[in-house]
Amino acid sequence: MKGIKKSLTEEYLYLDFSHQMEGCIFPLHTSVTLFLLSYCDCKIFKVGLVLTKESTDISLKNVVPQDVEIQIVSKQELPAIVQNCCLPAAVEKPDNFCRAGLAVVLRHIIQKSYEADPSKKEILELLGFKKTCLKACAEVSQWTRLCELTIPLAIENFLKESSDQHPTIPAEILQLERKLSEPVRVHNDDKLRRQKLKQQKAAGVGPAHAKSKVLRQETSEELDSSSKSLELQVAFSKLAVYEEPATTNREPSHIRKAKVSDLPPLEHVFAEGLYFTLADIVLLPCIHHFLEKGIEVMFSPHPCPTWTLDWNSLPAAVSPKEGKMSSDRALRKQQQLNNLVYVVTSQAKPGDRIVDFCSGGGHVGIVLAHMLPSCQVTLIENKELSLIRAKKRSDELGLSNIWFIQANMEYFTGMFNIGVALHACGVATDMVIEHCIKTRAAFVTCPCCYGFIQNTSKFNFPKSEQFKKTLSYKEHMILCRFADQTAVQLPAQRRLIGKQCMCLVDLDRARAAEERGYSVQVISMEPESCSPKNNMIVGVPI
């Protein structure tokens, strides 16, 4: 009947299960497939884990995505057609059409997810421009073989080696690195390379395409000092929630007529080039488990998650409700202040000087001045109207231990004991921490606007030696961009990734301060719903 949507064929997905280790299911083909199911939010398939050996103690808790229902099956229970194939395998009822092999099955999951919900165009884009990602068979495509067979097997063998030994990096990983060091070849390659040449000319950077590898490396480093490299612009245009890719003007004549051999090469942002594809889905779980010395997302425990000011007993002018904001936002602001005020009041001593950097309308500073009458509180803000509003509230309270300074923070030269900043944008958080370190003051900061972080005349990212060994500046930029993906309207899984990226960016800040003689913790505010940007970086000089 016309107008009725055809129902999807019932399908079963069968995956090998040999063992699990450190939160990962083996073989890695199975982990990769489960990762894609979760990424696509795909609930079409009935999933069966097929035991490669008898096991009486199988606990899948914490290793299987919560939104994926799984049954344990034996080889004897498999449909006859599946018993003739290598797993993973997907089979349609009535068990006469089977798809087998990692690449084939993953591509099928993407297609079925899109068929189930055509609005999920970003899922279909995992297959690349011409929908050919990992389509060529491993026998004829070196890239498919590397992703589908070579890397997963090499990582499994690497993880099987004794932890007492010092295993060498598998040759297959080095092969992948060489592959990723080659220039990117993508659709509109010539057009994009001409845009990059135009960008380099405008920045006064010499041509990156040169016979000398040293010259190419130096030019690449110069480009990395800018947050607006073409590769990042193109990649970010796909990651942005609301933004649209900026339209490019027609290139000038000398750019259009430049020889192809003189155009700069494009550099990798993701595995196959500038966009996140199925190849990244395959490689990410594998490389993640290989990087045993990677940096773990880890928060310090909150010192007192249930503590709160008795807002009802405080004078009205102390509360952020006095500001021009909705009742919901005022409640969240109170919750944010609970966190900062607890940490500061637990550290402050009589006679201490406390500075509220980027103070805005004084929500933090006024509460602290009221709660700590024996301390001197200074509000520093470069927006005059915000500071005037803060002073008006302070005057209503009759506070005598509070100063107001309208200036950029670098023009404040006074000594102080504790520096505070609530939602200081981008590198402003780093400026606050630097100001505190130079004064040997404690700091309590809540960062914001991670996407605005970039190299400046004063700061280079990553900041810490630990992160510099792990991430390039370009990779750190991508991490910062993902760290801004925490808005409440985003899907829960995407917000979780954003939260993890926030933690990594702030751990870099924390490690850098530790290298300069501080004890630092990255703490998640309670409740986390008080703000999408709910991290606190708390540092105390040792």
C-alpha positions in Angstrom: 0.0 0.0 0.0 1.3 3.4 -0.9 2.4 5.8 1.9 3.3 3.0 4.3 7.0 2.7 5.1 8.5 -0.7 4.3 9.6 -2.4 7.6 13.3 -3.3 7.9 14.2 -7.0 7.6 15.0 -8.6 10.9 18.8 -9.3 11.1 21.2 -11.0 13.4 24.8 -10.0 14.0 27.2 -12.6 15.2 30.6 -11.6 16.8 33.5 -13.7 18.1 34.2 -13.7 21.9 37.5 -15.1 23.1 38.2 -13.1 26.3 38.1 -9.6 27.8 40.9 -7.5 29.2 40.9 -4.1 30.8 37.4 -3.2 29.7 37.9 -4.5 26.1 36.3 -7.4 24.4 38.6 -9.6 22.2 39.0 -10.2 19.4 39.3 -6.5 18.5 37.0 -7.0 15.5 34.2 -7.5 18.1 35.1 -4.3 20.0 35.2 -2.3 16.8 31.8 -3.6 15.7 30.2 -2.8 19.1 31.8 0.6 19.0 30.2 1.4 15.7 26.8 0.1 16.9 27.0 2.5 19.8 28.3 5.4 17.7 25.4 5.0 15.2 22.9 4.4 18.1 21.9 1.3 16.0 19.3 -1.0 17.6 18.3 -2.9 14.4 20.4 -6.0 14.9 20.0 -8.8 17.4 23.6 -9.3 18.6 25.0 -12.7 19.6 28.5 -13.2 21.1 29.9 -16.5 19.8 32.2 -18.3 22.3 35.4 -19.4 20.7 36.0 -21.6 23.8 33.9 -22.7 26.7 33.7 -20.2 29.5 31.7 -20.4 32.6 32.4 -16.9 33.9 31.4 -14.2 31.3 30.7 -10.8 32.7 29.9 -8.2 30.1 29.3 -5.4 32.5 31.3 -2.2 31.7 32.6 -3.6 28.4 29.4 -3.7 26.4 27.5 -0.4 25.5 24.4 -0.1 27.6 22.2 0.4 24.6 23.2 -2.8 22.9 21.3 -6.0 23.8 23.6 -9.1 23.6 23.0 -12.8 23.9 25.7 -15.5 24.4 25.5 -18.3 21.7 27.5 -21.3 20.9 28.9 -22.2 17.5 26.4 -25.0 17.2 23.6 -22.6 17.5 24.7 -20.5 14.6 22.6 -20.6 11.4 24.1 -23.0 8.9 25.1 -20.2 6.4 27.0 -18.4 9.2 28.9 -21.5 10.2 30.5 -21.4 6.7 31.8 -17.9 7.2 34.4 -16.0 9.3 32.9 -13.7 11.9 31.8 -11.0 12.3 28.8 -11.9 10.2 25.3 -10.4 9.6 22.5 -12.6 8.4 19.0 -11.7 7.2 16.0 -13.9 8.0 15.2 -16.5 6.7 19.0 -17.2 7.0 19.8 -17.3 3.3 21.7 -14.0 2.9 24.9 -13.5 4.9 27.5 -10.7 5.0 30.9 -11.6 6.6 34.1 -9.9 7.3 34.8 -6.7 9.3 34.7 -4.1 6.6 31.6 -5.6 4.9 29.7 -5.9 8.1 30.6 -2.3 9.3 29.6 -0.8 6.0 26.3 -2.7 6.3 25.6 -1.4 9.8 26.1 2.1 8.5 23.7 1.6 5.6 21.0 0.0 7.7 21.3 2.7 10.4 20.8 5.3 7.6 17.8 3.4 6.1 16.2 3.3 9.6 16.6 7.0 10.0 17.5 9.0 6.9 17.9 12.2 9.0 21.2 10.7 10.2 23.2 11.9 7.2 26.3 12.3 9.3 26.3 8.5 9.8 26.2 7.9 6.0 29.1 10.4 5.6 31.3 7.9 7.5 31.6 6.1 4.1 33.3 9.0 2.6 32.7 11.3 -0.4 31.8 8.5 -2.9 30.7 6.1 -0.2 33.7 3.9 -0.9 35.5 3.9 2.5 36.9 0.3 3.1 34.9 -1.0 0.1 37.8 -2.5 -1.8 38.7 -5.9 -0.6 41.8 -6.5 1.4 43.5 -8.5 -1.4 43.6 -5.5 -3.7 43.6 -2.5 -1.2 46.6 -2.1 1.1 44.6 0.4 3.1 41.6 -1.9 3.7 44.0 -4.7 4.6 45.8 -2.5 7.1 42.6 -1.3 8.8 40.6 -4.6 8.6 43.3 -7.2 9.3 46.8 -6.0 9.9 46.4 -3.4 12.7 43.8 -5.3 14.8 45.9 -8.5 14.7 49.1 -6.6 15.5 47.5 -4.9 18.5 46.1 -8.2 19.8 49.6 -9.8 19.5 51.2 -6.8 21.2 48.7 -6.9 24.1 49.3 -10.7 24.6 53.0 -10.1 25.3 54.2 -10.2 28.9 53.8 -6.9 30.8 57.2 -7.7 32.4 58.9 -7.3 29.0 59.4 -4.1 27.0 57.8 -5.0 23.7 58.9 -3.1 20.6 56.4 -1.0 18.6 54.9 -3.3 16.0 56.0 -2.8 12.5 52.4 -2.4 11.5 52.0 0.7 13.7 55.0 2.2 12.0 53.5 1.4 8.6 50.3 3.2 9.7 52.4 6.2 10.8 54.1 6.3 7.4 50.7 6.2 5.7 49.5 9.1 7.8 52.6 11.1 7.0 51.8 11.0 3.3 50.0 14.0 1.7 46.2 13.8 1.8 44.4 13.0 -1.4 40.7 14.0 -1.3 37.9 15.3 -3.5 38.6 18.9 -4.6 42.2 18.3 -3.8 43.5 20.9 -6.3 40.9 23.5 -5.2 41.8 23.0 -1.5 45.5 23.1 -2.1 45.1 26.4 -4.0 43.2 27.8 -1.0 46.0 26.7 1.3 48.6 28.4 -1.0 46.5 31.6 -0.8 46.4 31.2 3.0 50.2 30.8 3.2 50.8 33.8 0.9 48.5 35.9 3.1 50.4 34.8 6.2 53.8 35.4 4.6 54.7 31.7 4.8 56.9 30.3 2.1 55.6 27.4 -0.1 55.3 24.2 1.9 55.9 22.0 -1.2 59.7 21.7 -1.4 62.2 19.0 -2.2 63.8 19.5 1.2 62.1 17.5 4.0 63.6 19.9 6.5 62.1 22.9 4.8 58.7 21.2 4.6 58.9 20.4 8.3 59.8 23.9 9.3 57.0 25.3 7.2 54.5 22.9 8.7 55.6 24.0 12.2 55.0 27.6 11.2 51.5 26.8 10.0 50.8 24.9 13.2 51.3 28.2 15.1 48.1 29.4 13.6 44.7 28.1 14.7 43.2 28.7 11.3 45.1 26.3 9.1 43.0 25.2 6.1 42.9 21.5 7.2 41.4 22.4 10.6 38.9 24.8 9.1 37.7 22.1 6.7 37.5 19.4 9.5 35.9 21.8 12.0 33.2 22.7 9.5 32.0 19.1 9.8 32.2 19.0 13.6 30.4 22.3 14.3 26.9 22.1 15.7 25.4 25.2 14.2 28.1 26.7 12.0 28.2 26.4 8.2 31.4 26.2 6.2 32.5 29.7 5.2 32.2 30.4 1.5 35.5 31.1 -0.1 36.1 33.9 -2.6 37.6 33.3 -6.0 41.3 33.0 -5.8 43.5 35.7 -7.4 45.1 35.0 -10.8 48.5 34.0 -9.5 46.9 31.4 -7.2 44.7 30.0 -10.0 47.5 29.8 -12.4 50.0 28.2 -10.0 51.4 24.8 -11.2 50.0 21.8 -9.4 53.5 20.8 -8.6 54.0 24.1 -6.7 50.9 23.7 -4.5 51.4 22.8 -0.8 50.3 19.3 0.3 47.4 18.8 2.6 48.0 17.3 6.0 46.0 14.6 7.8 43.5 15.6 10.5 41.8 12.1 10.5 42.9 8.7 9.2 41.8 9.2 5.6 42.3 12.9 5.4 40.2 15.8 6.6 37.0 14.1 7.6 36.0 11.5 10.2 35.3 8.2 8.4 34.7 4.5 9.0 38.5 4.1 8.9 38.7 6.1 12.1 36.0 4.0 13.7 38.1 0.9 13.0 41.4 2.3 14.1 40.4 4.2 17.1 39.6 1.3 19.5 42.7 -0.5 18.3 45.1 2.4 18.7 43.5 3.3 22.0 44.5 -0.1 23.5 47.9 0.1 22.0 48.7 3.4 23.7 49.2 1.9 27.1 51.2 5.0 28.2 48.4 7.3 27.1 46.8 9.9 29.3 43.7 8.7 31.2 40.7 10.9 31.7 40.6 11.1 35.5 38.9 13.5 37.9 39.9 14.1 41.5 37.0 13.4 44.0 34.9 16.3 44.9 35.9 17.4 48.5 32.3 17.9 49.6 29.7 17.4 46.8 26.6 18.1 48.9 27.8 21.3 50.6 25.7 24.4 49.8 25.4 28.0 51.1 22.2 28.7 52.9 21.0 31.1 50.2 17.7 31.8 51.9 19.4 33.2 55.0 21.8 35.4 53.0 21.0 39.1 52.2 19.2 39.4 48.8 22.1 41.3 47.2 24.5 38.4 47.8 22.4 36.1 45.5 22.9 36.0 41.8 19.1 36.3 41.6 19.7 40.0 42.0 21.3 40.0 38.6 19.3 40.1 35.3 18.9 36.4 34.7 16.1 33.8 34.7 15.3 31.8 37.9 16.7 28.6 36.3 19.9 30.3 35.4 20.1 31.9 38.8 19.8 28.5 40.4 22.6 27.0 38.3 24.8 30.1 39.1 24.1 29.4 42.8 25.2 25.8 42.4 28.4 26.9 40.6 29.1 29.3 43.4 28.6 26.6 46.0 31.5 24.7 44.5 33.9 27.7 44.2 33.0 29.2 47.6 33.5 25.8 49.4 37.0 25.4 48.0 38.1 29.0 48.6 36.7 29.2 52.1 38.4 26.0 53.1 41.7 27.4 52.0 41.4 31.0 53.1 43.0 32.3 56.3 42.3 35.6 58.1 44.1 38.5 56.4 44.3 36.7 53.0 43.9 38.7 49.8 41.6 37.1 47.3 41.3 38.2 43.7 38.3 37.5 41.5 39.6 37.7 38.0 37.3 38.3 35.1 34.7 39.1 37.8 31.9 40.3 35.6 29.0 41.4 37.8 30.7 40.1 40.9 28.8 36.9 41.6 31.9 35.2 43.0 33.7 38.1 44.6 30.6 39.5 46.4 29.8 36.1 48.0 33.4 35.7 49.1 33.6 39.2 50.6 30.4 38.5 52.5 31.5 35.1 53.7 35.1 36.0 54.6 34.9 39.5 56.3 38.5 39.1 57.6 39.8 38.8 54.0 40.4 41.5 51.4 38.6 40.7 48.1 39.5 42.4 44.8 37.3 42.3 41.7 39.1 42.7 38.4 37.1 43.3 35.2 37.7 45.2 32.0 33.9 45.9 31.3 32.9 49.1 33.1 29.2 48.4 33.3 29.6 45.0 34.8 31.9 46.4 37.5 29.5 49.3 38.3 26.7 46.8 38.7 28.9 44.8 41.1 29.8 47.9 43.1 26.1 48.8 43.4 25.3 45.3 44.9 28.3 45.6 47.2 27.2 49.1 48.5 23.8 47.7 49.3 25.5 45.1 51.5 27.8 47.6 53.1 30.9 45.6 52.4 34.1 47.3 53.5 36.5 44.5 52.5 36.1 44.8 48.7 37.9 46.6 45.9 37.0 47.1 42.3 39.6 47.5 39.5 38.6 48.1 35.9 41.6 46.8 33.9 43.0 43.9 31.9 44.3 41.4 34.4 48.0 41.9 33.3 47.8 45.5 34.6 47.1 44.2 38.1 50.5 43.9 39.9 49.4 43.4 43.6 50.3 40.5 45.8 47.5 38.1 46.7 47.0 34.6 48.3 44.1 33.1 46.2 43.1 33.8 42.7 39.6 32.8 41.5 37.9 32.8 38.0 34.5 31.5 37.1 34.1 30.8 33.4 37.1 32.7 32.2 37.0 32.4 28.4 39.6 30.4 26.4 43.2 31.4 27.3 41.9 33.8 30.0 41.9 30.8 32.3 45.6 30.2 31.4 46.3 33.9 32.1 44.7 33.6 35.5 46.7 30.5 36.4 49.9 32.1 35.2 49.2 35.2 37.2 48.7 33.0 40.3 51.8 30.9 39.7 54.0 34.0 39.4 52.7 35.3 42.7 52.8 31.8 44.3 49.1 32.1 45.0 46.6 29.3 45.1 44.1 29.2 42.3 40.5 28.0 41.8 39.4 28.3 38.2 36.4 27.1 36.2 37.4 27.2 32.5 35.1 28.0 29.6 35.1 28.4 25.7 37.7 25.7 25.1 37.3 26.2 21.3 38.9 29.6 21.7 42.1 28.2 23.0 45.1 28.8 20.7 48.7 29.7 20.8 49.5 33.2 21.8 52.6 35.3 22.4 52.6 34.1 26.0 51.3 30.5 25.8 51.9 27.5 23.6 49.7 24.4 23.6 49.9 21.7 24.8 51.4 23.3 27.9 52.8 20.4 29.9 55.8 18.2 29.0 53.6 15.1 29.4 51.1 16.3 26.8 53.7 17.6 24.5 55.1 14.0 24.2 51.6 12.8 23.3 49.9 15.5 21.3 50.9 18.0 18.6 49.4 21.5 18.6 47.0 20.5 15.8 45.8 17.5 17.7 45.4 19.7 20.8 43.3 22.1 18.8 41.0 19.2 17.8 40.8 18.1 21.4 39.7 21.7 22.4 37.1 21.8 19.7 35.5 18.5 20.9 35.7 19.9 24.5 33.2 22.5 23.5 30.7 19.8 22.5 28.9 19.7 25.9 25.7 21.8 25.2 22.6 20.3 26.8 20.8 19.9 23.4 23.5 17.5 22.2 23.1 13.7 22.4 24.2 12.2 25.7 27.1 10.2 24.1 28.4 13.3 22.4 28.3 15.3 25.6 30.2 12.5 27.4 33.0 12.7 24.8 33.0 16.5 25.2 33.3 16.1 29.0 36.3 13.7 28.6 38.0 16.1 26.2 37.4 18.9 28.7 39.1 16.9 31.3 42.1 16.2 29.1 42.5 19.9 28.2 42.4 20.8 31.9 44.7 17.9 32.9 47.3 19.5 30.5 46.9 22.8 32.4 47.1 20.9 35.7 50.3 19.0 34.7 51.9 22.3 33.5 51.3 23.9 36.9 52.5 20.7 38.7 55.8 21.0 36.8 56.2 24.5 38.4 55.7 23.4 42.0 52.0 23.1 42.5 49.6 20.4 43.7 46.7 20.5 41.3 43.3 18.7 41.0 40.8 18.7 38.2 37.4 18.4 39.9 33.9 18.1 38.4 31.4 20.5 39.9 28.3 19.1 41.7 25.8 18.8 40.4 27.3 18.5 36.9 24.0 20.0 35.5 25.0 23.3 37.0 26.8 24.2 33.8 27.9 22.5 30.5 31.4 23.8 31.5 31.6 22.2 34.9 35.3 21.6 35.6 37.3 23.2 38.4 41.1 23.4 38.4 42.3 23.8 41.9 46.0 24.5 42.5 48.0 25.0 45.7 51.7 25.9 45.8 53.8 23.2 47.4 
